[in-house]
Amino acid sequence: MLQFREIELGDREKANAALRASDNMGCEYSFANNMAWRRLSDSMICFFRDFYIVCAFGTKDKIPLFTFPAGSGDLRELFGEMKSFCEGLGVPLKIWGVTEDKLKMLNELFPGEFTAEYDRDGSDYIYSRQELAELKGRKFHGKRNHLARFGKLDYQFSPITERDFDDCIRFIADTYNAAGNSSDYSAVAEQFAVNTYFSHFHELELSGGIIRIDGSVAGVTIGERLNSDTFCVHIEKADRQFEGIYAGINNLFVRNCTDGFRYVNREEDLGIEGLRRAKLSYNPVFLLDKYTVTFRG
């Protein structure tokens, strides 16, 4: 029987072994993300054989929502355990973040046993690292204009060090409060995530960039290696009073902190219209399409 519990920093080595075995490109396949965002939907974890399983229990429909497990081994045995767990709760087995290759795998193993719904809001934006660093060609003309305006500012960019942690946390908190989000649950959960990232920055092997203007923080970003060829950006916040600053922090972070990667995953847009426009404006090379799969009872 699967036994779920809260994620702990000590789980990282075992979880990362499973994550490396799967080499998935989706942003949910990050131990740092799993740990940081556990409060958003009451996520818990368990291990089965060589599989690492994450499940959100705080869903709106009260049906636990599994992430497609990472790791290697007998998928039929694994899914049998997951189905038994859900049967014990009187609910169907439901899995999110199912990419096209995983959907094909499920269709081969369990034909006709489930339905699949496309999750556009949860699909990740995947960019060429080289394109984001160089911004060449007509399709990046607008971004180069933003970057040129940013370049006129008297700014300082540097990789984040421990000396910057408190300033970064304060800046991000002030950003939320200024937007009137301080009581919004998702914003509170994001603040918890930010504090988790900085509390365990070195242990989670995160990297980040910070922009200061006139000695004050004006932009912060955090990310990490996601898989063998993809870097993932988890947090990006900037002060919009400085024209072009988002183009600036995006470009500077990619150029200075993501060497050796082919792709950059800038995560999903959650169906937020403004965020979708912004992510599309950077010309992703593709969307990592995801589906939510529900097994029939």
C-alpha positions as CSV (number, residue, x, y, z in Angstrom):
1,M,0.0,0.0,0.0
2,L,1.3,3.4,-0.9
3,Q,2.0,5.6,2.1
4,F,2.3,9.3,1.5
5,R,4.0,11.9,3.7
6,E,5.3,15.4,3.5
7,I,8.5,15.9,1.5
8,E,11.7,16.5,3.3
9,L,15.1,17.8,2.2
10,G,16.6,14.4,3.0
11,D,14.5,12.9,0.2
12,R,16.4,14.8,-2.4
13,E,19.1,12.1,-3.3
14,K,16.6,9.3,-3.7
15,A,14.1,11.5,-5.6
16,N,16.8,12.9,-7.9
17,A,17.9,9.3,-8.8
18,A,14.4,8.6,-10.1
19,L,14.1,12.0,-11.8
20,R,17.4,11.4,-13.6
21,A,16.3,8.0,-14.7
22,S,13.2,9.6,-16.4
23,D,15.0,12.7,-17.7
24,N,11.6,14.5,-18.0
25,M,11.4,18.0,-19.3
26,G,8.3,19.1,-17.4
27,C,8.7,21.7,-14.7
28,E,7.0,19.4,-12.1
29,Y,9.9,17.0,-12.3
30,S,12.0,19.2,-10.0
31,F,12.6,18.2,-6.4
32,A,13.1,21.9,-5.6
33,N,9.7,22.7,-7.1
34,N,8.0,19.8,-5.4
35,M,9.4,20.9,-2.0
36,A,8.8,24.6,-2.5
37,W,5.2,24.4,-3.8
38,R,3.9,21.7,-1.4
39,R,1.6,24.1,0.3
40,L,-0.3,25.1,-2.8
41,S,-2.3,21.9,-3.1
42,D,-1.2,19.9,0.0
43,S,1.2,17.8,-2.0
44,M,2.8,14.7,-0.5
45,I,5.3,12.1,-1.7
46,C,6.1,8.4,-1.5
47,F,8.5,6.0,-3.0
48,F,7.6,2.6,-4.6
49,R,10.5,0.4,-5.7
50,D,12.6,2.8,-7.8
51,F,9.7,5.2,-8.5
52,Y,9.2,8.7,-7.0
53,I,5.5,9.7,-6.7
54,V,4.1,13.1,-5.9
55,C,0.4,13.5,-5.2
56,A,-1.7,16.7,-4.5
57,F,-4.4,16.1,-1.9
58,G,-5.8,19.6,-1.7
59,T,-7.7,19.6,-5.0
60,K,-11.0,21.4,-5.7
61,D,-12.8,18.2,-6.6
62,K,-11.3,16.3,-3.6
63,I,-9.8,13.7,-5.9
64,P,-6.0,13.2,-5.3
65,L,-4.0,14.3,-8.3
66,F,-0.9,12.3,-9.1
67,T,2.1,13.5,-11.1
68,F,3.1,10.8,-13.6
69,P,5.7,9.0,-11.5
70,A,9.4,9.4,-12.2
71,G,11.8,6.5,-12.1
72,S,12.2,3.0,-13.6
73,G,10.6,-0.4,-13.2
74,D,7.3,-2.2,-13.8
75,L,4.7,0.4,-14.7
76,R,1.9,-2.2,-14.5
77,E,2.8,-3.0,-10.9
78,L,3.1,0.7,-10.1
79,F,-0.2,1.7,-11.6
80,G,-1.9,-1.3,-9.9
81,E,-0.7,0.2,-6.5
82,M,-1.9,3.6,-7.5
83,K,-5.3,2.3,-8.5
84,S,-5.6,0.3,-5.3
85,F,-4.8,3.4,-3.3
86,C,-7.5,5.4,-5.0
87,E,-10.0,2.6,-4.7
88,G,-9.5,2.7,-1.0
89,L,-10.5,6.3,-1.0
90,G,-13.5,5.7,-3.3
91,V,-12.1,7.9,-6.1
92,P,-10.7,7.3,-9.6
93,L,-7.0,7.4,-10.3
94,K,-6.2,10.8,-11.8
95,I,-2.9,11.9,-13.2
96,W,-1.8,15.3,-14.5
97,G,1.3,16.5,-16.4
98,V,1.0,13.6,-18.8
99,T,3.1,14.4,-21.9
100,E,2.6,13.0,-25.4
101,D,5.1,10.2,-24.9
102,K,3.6,9.2,-21.6
103,L,0.1,9.3,-23.0
104,K,1.3,6.9,-25.8
105,M,2.8,4.7,-23.1
106,L,-0.4,4.6,-21.2
107,N,-2.5,3.8,-24.3
108,E,-0.2,0.8,-24.9
109,L,-0.4,-0.5,-21.4
110,F,-4.0,0.4,-20.5
111,P,-6.0,0.7,-23.8
112,G,-9.5,2.0,-23.3
113,E,-9.2,2.3,-19.5
114,F,-8.9,6.1,-19.2
115,T,-9.9,9.4,-20.7
116,A,-7.4,12.2,-21.4
117,E,-8.1,15.9,-21.4
118,Y,-5.6,18.4,-22.9
119,D,-4.3,20.9,-20.3
120,R,-3.3,24.0,-22.3
121,D,-3.0,26.1,-19.1
122,G,-0.5,23.6,-17.6
123,S,1.6,23.1,-20.7
124,D,5.2,24.3,-20.4
125,Y,6.9,26.9,-22.7
126,I,10.2,25.5,-24.0
127,Y,12.7,28.0,-25.6
128,S,16.1,27.7,-27.3
129,R,18.7,28.7,-24.9
130,Q,20.8,30.2,-27.8
131,E,17.8,32.2,-29.1
132,L,17.1,33.7,-25.7
133,A,20.8,34.6,-25.3
134,E,21.3,36.1,-28.7
135,L,17.8,37.5,-29.6
136,K,18.7,37.4,-33.3
137,G,16.3,37.8,-36.2
138,R,13.0,39.6,-37.0
139,K,11.0,37.6,-34.5
140,F,13.0,39.1,-31.6
141,H,13.0,42.7,-32.9
142,G,10.7,43.9,-30.2
143,K,12.7,42.2,-27.5
144,R,15.9,43.9,-28.7
145,N,14.1,47.2,-28.5
146,H,13.2,46.5,-24.9
147,L,16.7,45.4,-24.1
148,A,18.1,48.6,-25.7
149,R,16.0,50.7,-23.4
150,F,17.0,48.6,-20.4
151,G,20.7,49.1,-21.4
152,K,20.4,52.8,-20.9
153,L,19.8,52.2,-17.2
154,D,22.6,52.4,-14.7
155,Y,22.1,48.8,-13.5
156,Q,24.3,46.1,-12.0
157,F,23.6,42.4,-12.6
158,S,25.2,39.6,-10.7
159,P,24.6,36.0,-9.7
160,I,22.8,35.6,-6.4
161,T,24.9,34.9,-3.4
162,E,24.0,34.3,0.2
163,R,24.5,38.0,0.9
164,D,21.5,38.8,-1.4
165,F,19.0,36.4,0.1
166,D,17.3,38.7,2.5
167,D,17.1,41.5,0.0
168,C,15.6,39.1,-2.6
169,I,12.9,37.8,-0.2
170,R,12.0,41.4,0.8
171,F,11.8,42.6,-2.8
172,I,9.5,39.7,-3.8
173,A,7.3,40.2,-0.8
174,D,7.1,43.9,-1.5
175,T,6.2,43.1,-5.1
176,Y,3.2,41.0,-4.0
177,N,2.0,43.5,-1.4
178,A,2.2,46.4,-3.9
179,A,0.0,44.3,-6.3
180,G,-2.6,43.8,-3.5
181,N,-2.0,40.0,-3.5
182,S,-0.9,39.6,0.1
183,S,-4.1,37.7,1.1
184,D,-4.5,35.7,-2.1
185,Y,-3.9,32.0,-1.3
186,S,-1.8,31.3,-4.4
187,A,0.3,34.4,-3.7
188,V,0.8,33.2,-0.1
189,A,1.8,29.8,-1.4
190,E,4.3,31.4,-3.8
191,Q,5.8,33.4,-0.9
192,F,6.3,30.1,0.9
193,A,7.9,28.7,-2.2
194,V,10.3,31.7,-2.4
195,N,11.3,31.4,1.2
196,T,11.9,27.6,0.7
197,Y,14.1,28.3,-2.3
198,F,16.2,30.8,-0.4
199,S,16.3,28.7,2.8
200,H,17.8,25.8,1.0
201,F,19.4,27.5,-2.0
202,H,22.7,25.7,-1.9
203,E,21.3,22.3,-0.9
204,L,18.8,22.4,-3.8
205,E,21.6,23.5,-6.1
206,L,19.7,26.5,-7.4
207,S,21.2,29.5,-9.2
208,G,19.9,33.0,-9.5
209,G,20.4,36.5,-10.8
210,I,19.8,39.9,-9.3
211,I,19.6,43.4,-10.8
212,R,20.3,46.4,-8.6
213,I,19.6,50.0,-9.7
214,D,20.8,52.8,-7.5
215,G,21.8,50.2,-4.9
216,S,18.3,48.8,-4.6
217,V,17.0,45.4,-5.9
218,A,15.0,45.9,-9.1
219,G,14.8,42.3,-10.4
220,V,15.3,38.7,-9.1
221,T,15.2,35.4,-10.9
222,I,15.9,31.8,-9.8
223,G,16.3,28.5,-11.7
224,E,18.1,25.2,-11.9
225,R,19.1,22.3,-14.1
226,L,15.9,20.3,-14.9
227,N,17.2,17.4,-16.9
228,S,20.1,16.5,-19.2
229,D,19.6,19.4,-21.7
230,T,17.1,21.8,-20.1
231,F,17.4,24.6,-17.5
232,C,14.2,25.7,-15.8
233,V,13.3,29.2,-14.6
234,H,11.2,29.0,-11.4
235,I,10.9,32.6,-10.3
236,E,11.3,35.9,-12.2
237,K,10.2,39.2,-10.6
238,A,11.1,42.7,-11.6
239,D,10.1,46.4,-10.9
240,R,8.1,47.5,-14.0
241,Q,8.9,51.1,-13.4
242,F,12.2,50.4,-15.2
243,E,11.5,50.1,-18.9
244,G,12.7,46.9,-20.4
245,I,13.7,45.3,-17.1
246,Y,12.0,42.0,-17.8
247,A,13.8,41.7,-21.1
248,G,17.0,42.6,-19.3
249,I,16.8,40.1,-16.5
250,N,15.7,37.3,-18.8
251,N,18.6,37.9,-21.2
252,L,21.3,38.5,-18.6
253,F,20.3,35.4,-16.6
254,V,20.3,33.2,-19.7
255,R,23.6,34.5,-20.9
256,N,25.4,34.3,-17.6
257,C,23.9,31.3,-15.8
258,T,22.7,28.7,-18.3
259,D,25.8,27.7,-20.2
260,G,25.7,24.1,-21.5
261,F,22.0,23.7,-21.9
262,R,20.0,23.4,-25.1
263,Y,16.6,24.5,-23.8
264,V,15.1,26.8,-21.2
265,N,11.8,25.8,-19.7
266,R,9.9,28.9,-18.4
267,E,7.0,26.8,-17.0
268,E,3.3,27.2,-17.7
269,D,1.0,30.2,-18.0
270,L,-1.8,28.9,-15.7
271,G,-4.3,30.3,-18.2
272,I,-3.4,33.9,-17.2
273,E,-3.9,36.0,-20.3
274,G,-1.1,38.5,-19.7
275,L,1.3,35.8,-18.7
276,R,0.4,33.8,-21.8
277,R,1.1,36.8,-24.1
278,A,4.4,37.5,-22.4
279,K,5.6,33.9,-22.7
280,L,4.5,33.6,-26.4
281,S,6.3,36.9,-27.1
282,Y,9.6,35.1,-26.5
283,N,8.9,32.7,-29.3
284,P,9.0,29.2,-27.7
285,V,10.4,26.5,-30.0
286,F,7.5,24.4,-28.8
287,L,4.9,23.9,-26.0
288,L,5.4,20.8,-23.9
289,D,1.8,19.7,-24.2
290,K,0.3,18.0,-21.2
291,Y,-2.8,16.0,-20.5
292,T,-4.8,15.1,-17.4
293,V,-5.7,11.4,-17.4
294,T,-8.6,9.9,-15.4
295,F,-8.9,6.1,-15.2
296,R,-12.4,4.6,-15.4
297,G,-13.7,3.1,-12.2
